[in-house]
Amino acid sequence: MRLRYLREVFLTAGAGVLLSACSVSPYAAKVNGTVITQSELLNELKSVASNKSFVSQLEKSQGSIYGSGVGTFSSTFTAEILNRRISITLINEALKRLHLKVSSSALAVAYPVASAGFGGTTVFAAFPKSYQAQLISDTAAVNTLEAHLAGKALTSSTINSYYNQNVGSFTEYCSSDVLVSTQSQASTLATQISKGASFSTIATKYSKDTNTAANGGVLGCGLLSQYTSAFGSSFSTAVSALGVNQVSKPFKGGQGWYLVEVTSKPIVPEAQAVPSIVSQLLGSQAPIKLAQYVQSFAKSSSVYVNPAYGSLSLANGQVAVLPPTQPSSVAQKGFFPTPS
């Protein structure tokens, strides 16, 4: 249960290398005179498509990235990539106007954040090296502006201090569950387990949790905050009260009555905890402040999108590229994914 906010992070991080306005490549977008070329857009599309594991994860949440034409990308996915390009360009220009630089420490912090956001260490490593570097650089820029807006210091030192002072909150709880419809049935099963019945066998035979029953009820491992987010406070409260190999009393959750067993409680290493620490240090309002700032900055900027790829929208507190109603001939013919 290592929860990854994949789509959220992927939609706000990751731009290609920006060329100057004198580039001979036709433009995909222009931001205050900085040209995002069609070739850059193509390179990023191909970099994403080359990582089959990441594409598989992405398509589970948003459907195919490819177009209806043979060897093409969808206009929606192309617009999303271009949107990130424009957003990152705006963020980098905002940093310049604020006289803020992305430090080496910020880059160090950005690596585990980018890695976690793009599918985890193994999946992230499957991107081309140059694209990994770009994603790290982009994440560092986002973090730097967010930290400024939140009035926080975000360095390797502050990350380390926070971890050492709050190491208890970085305990992962590895657990299994049994879900049934009634308190009475949960109590009966709890009695059977207390008399020696296997938790795994009980889960496989009786649990209504279709995600875990076939695997003996195994949920996986996560922080208490992740349990709360995924299953609710009653679930995380029950988990937090258990020692290793202990089984909870029956409790009511969002889907019915649960029994939970904690199988181990490893401490998350600092390097793995960085994304969570960054989120906690910056606070829940930081992404909102960032979105508002970037939208305001965009309104005072000159941003042009090549109509072949869509149109710019600044509605609903977001900077977004809306794809064309139908894929343009340029989009259909110009962008070909890396061959398998």
N, C-alpha and C positions, 0 to 999 in steps of 0.2 A: 504493500500500500504506500509506496514512496510516491506521494502525490506530486505531480508536476503540472504547473499551470502553463501548459505547453502553448495553447492557442493564444492566451493573453500576452505572453512574452513574445511569441513569434510575430504577433501583429504590431508590436511596438519596438522591435529591435531588428537591426540588420539592413544596412544599405551598402551599395556597391561603391567603388572608388569614383569620386566626382572629378570630372574633367573641366577645364576652363572653357570660357565662352568662345574661344577661338577654335574649339574642336571642329573637325570637318565632319564628324559623325552626326547624322540628323538627330534632332533633339527628341527626347521622350517627355521631358519637362524642363522648365527653367525657373530657378528660384533666385530672385534678386541678381540676375545676371549669371549665376552659376548654372552651367548646363549639365543636366543628367542625360547622357546620350543613350540612343537606342542600343548601341553595342554594350554599354554598361548594364542596361536592363536585361539584355539577352544573357550576358555573362552570369548575372545573379540567378536568373531563372534556371540556367543550366547547372549552376553550382548546387542549387537546392535539389534539382531533379537527379543529380548524380548520387545523392545520398538516399538509397532505396529504403533504408530503415526509417529515416525521418519522414519521407514521403508517405510511407505506410501509416505512420502515426497521424500525420496531418490529414490524410484522406479519411480517416475514421471519424474525424470531427467535422469536416467541411466538404467531403466529396472529392471527386477526382480533380487534380490540378491540370489535367490535359483537356484540350479542346476536342470538338467533334471531328475536325479535320485530321487526317493522318499526320502524326508527328507535330502536333501543335499544342500550345498551352491554352487553357481557358482564359477568356477575357477577364473573368472575375479574379482569377489568381494573378494574372498580369497586373491588374489594377491594384491588388493588395501589395505586391512587390514594389510597384511604383509609389504607392502611398507611403511605405516605409522609407523609401529613398528620400522623398520630399520631407517627411517629418524629421529624419535625422539631419538633413541639410539645414532645416530651420533651427534645430537644436544646436548644431555646431555654430551657426551664425549668431545665435543668441548668446552663446558662451563667449564669443569674440566681443560682442558689444558690452557684455558684463565684465570683460577683462578677466575671464576665468579660463584656466588651462586645465586640460586633462592630465593629471600627474601620473607618474609611474606607479604610485601606490594605488591610484584609482584603476589603472589597468590590471594590477594584480588582483584587486577585489573583483573586477569585472569578469575574469576568466571563469571562476566557479559559478557565477550568476548566469553567464551566457551558456555555459555547458549544461547547467540544470534546466534552463529554459528551452534549450533546443534538444531535448530528448535524453539527457544524461551523458555522462562521460564517454561511453562507448559510441553512442550515436553521433555525438558532436565530433568525435575524432574521425568520423567517416566523411566529413566535409573536406573539400580541398583546403590545404594549409592556408592559402591566401584568404579564403573565405572565413576560416576560423579567426584569423587575425582581424578581419574586418568586423565580424560580429562582436569580438571582444572590444575593439575600439569603439564601436557604436554603443555597446552596453555601458562602457565607461563614460561616454558623453551623456547618456541618459541619466546615469547615477549622479554625475557631477552636477547637472542642472537641478535634479530633484533634491539633492542634498542642500544646494544653495537656497532653493525655494522653501525648504523645510527648516532652514537654519541649523543644519546638523553637519558635523564633521564625519566624513566617511573615508577612512583610511585603514590600512592594514593594522595600525596600532589600535584604533578605536574598535575594530572588529575583534582583535585579540582580547582587549580588556573586557568587552561585553561578554565574550564567550566564557572567560575565566570567572566573571562575576555571576554568571547565570548558567553554569554548566548543568545544573539540575534540570533546567528546562529543555536541555538537549538530549534527554534520555528518550530513546525510542522504545515503544512497547510492541513487541511481536506477539500476536494473538490469534486466536481462533474463535469462531462464534457458532452458536446454535440459535436459530430463529424459529419460533412456533407461534401459533395463533392465540393460545390462552395461558394464563398464569398457572392454571392447574397442570397443564401438560408440561410446562417448564419446570414446575416443582417436582413432578414425577421423574423427569429426566435428570434433574439435579440429584435426586436421591439415588438413582441408579449409578450415576458417576461417583458419588461419595462412597458407594459400596464396591467400587472397583471397575465399573464399566468404562470402556475407552471413550474419551471425549470425541476422538476422531470417528469412531464407529457410530456413536450416537448422532453426530452431525451428518454423516453420510446417509443414515437411515431416516432421520426425522426432520432435519432442518429444511426450512422453506427458503433459505437464502440461496438462490440459484447461482450466485456468483462464487460461493464457497463450498457448498455441500458436497459436490463431487470430489473435492480435494480434502475432505475431512474437516471442513470448516475453516481452513487456514485463510486468514485475512491478509497477513503480511505484517510489515513493521511501519510505524509512523510516530511522529511526535503527538503529544496530547492535543495540541492546537489543530493538527491535521485530523485527528479523530473527531474533534468537535465540529470542524468544518464539514466533514464527510457524513457523520452519523448523528450529530447532535450532542448536547451537553450531558444527557443522562448516560450515554454510551461512554464518553471520555471520563466521566466521574467514576463509573464502575471499573473501567480499566485502570485508572490511577490508584485505586485502593488495593489492587491485587499484587501479591508477590509472585515470583516465578513459580510456575506449575500450580498456581491457585486458580480455582474456578469461582466465579461470582455467584451470588444469589440471583434468582430470577429478577429481572427488572424490565420495565416497559420502555420501549424505544419507538421510533417513528413508524416501524413496519410491523411491530408486534412485541412479543415477549422474548427476551434474550437470556442466554447464558454465555459468558465469555471466559476464556482461559488465557492467561498470559504465559507464554512459553519462554520468553527471555526479555531482558531489558538492557540492550547494549547502549553505550554512550556514543552519540554521533561525533566523529572526529571534527575538529574545527573546520577543516577544508570543506567538508560536506555541509556544515552548518552555515556557511557564509550566506547563501541566498536567503535563508530564514532570518539571519541576523540583520542583513541589509534591510529587509522588509520591516523588521521590528524597530530598528534604529530610525528609519525615515518616517514611520507611522503610516496609518491607513489613508491619511489625506494626501500624502505625497503624490501618488499617481493622478489624483484629481487636480491638484495644483499644477502639476506639469501639463496636463491636457489643456487646462484653461490658459496657461501661459503661452503654450505653443499656438493655440488657436488665435489668441490676441496678437501674437507676433506675426502670424500668417496674414491676418487682416491688414497689418501695416506693411506687408511685404508685397513684392510683385511675383506672383506665382502663376505660371502658365503650364497647362498640360496639353500635349499633343492630342487633338481630338480622336486620333486613331486608337488611343488607349483609354479614353474616358473624359470625365470632366471633374473639376475640383469642387468640393462641397465643404463649407465651413459651418454647417448646421449642427444642432444638437450637441454643442460643446466639443466637436471633433473636427480634425482635419482629415478629410477622406477623399480618395479618388474613386468616383463612381464609374464603373465600367460602361462602355457603350451598350445600347439596347441590344444590338447584334454585333458579334465580333467583326471588326473591320478587316478588310482584305490585307492590310499591313500586318495586323496581329495574327491573322490566320497563316500568312505565308512567311512571316519573318522569324518566328520563334520556334525552334526545333529542339526538343529535349535531347540530352546526351543519349546516344544509342545504347541499348542494353548489351 
